[in-house]
Amino acid sequence: MEYLLDDPISESNYQEILRKIRLLQNGEVSDSMRQRGVVYKLNLGASVISLQQLAAQYQPDHLLALKLWNKQWRETMILATLLEKPEAMTENQMDFWVKQIQHIEIAEQVAMNLFSRTPCAYEKAMEYCLGKKNLCKITGLLMMGRLALTDRSASNERFETFFELFPPLAKDPHLSLIFNRVFLQIAMRNPDLYEIALQQAYLLLTLESAVAKENAESLIGHLEDEAVKELVAKRI
């Protein structure tokens, strides 16, 4: 981790945010999450929308984001993804945060709000998909999906390389829901990627894995739907 000189404005905003977070507390939500096994160091049950509204009151601040993340409350970690400057993130910081992710919710917020906007997003997405922990792989997949939805200027080659990583991921039942969603997000970018994705889906059918075959059948069913074909054809 990097060490930065403290800043009185960042510290003041940090303390102010901690006070404001308390006002967003929803005990029913936090209790429900805890009963489902979603346990944080502290979870006040604040909605993501309310946290987005709170973050909008402040300017992006690298030091403030670090302070919020290191607090390790559910709400402060989500706010850290909203207030960090993507261009200020180092690869070491990204790796450190990924190691600390304990729940899919945080993986989603990290990938969507921040990691997919960093200069090294494509490289880190591939790296995380090759990681050992499922939450690391999930973060990488979510980054891919977000890039597919938001980076409209990216070349097809950027996404073609992702397909090379998919066969082992397709075999993991814990990844199936997110894997299928991201696969389709890439496929739906344009007709060329659609054709590549359809070929890759049929290749998944040949893997010696019941999970991979089930995923492949689901993907092929979606991709060969006439409404989907018509939609993709318009994305030239």
Secondary structure, 3 states (H helix, E strand, C coil): CCCCCCCHHHHHHHHHHHHHHHCCCCHHHHHHHHHCCCCCCCCCCCCHHHHHHHHCCCCCCHHHHHHHHHHCCHHHHHHHHHHCCHHHCCHHHHHHHHHHCCCHHHHHHHHHHCHHHCCCHHHHHHHHHCCCCHHHHHHHHHHHHHHHHHCCCCCHHHHHHHHCCHHHHHCCCCCHHHHHHHHHHHHCCCHHHHHHHHHHHHHHCCCCCHHHHHHHHHHHHHHCCHHHHHHHHCCC
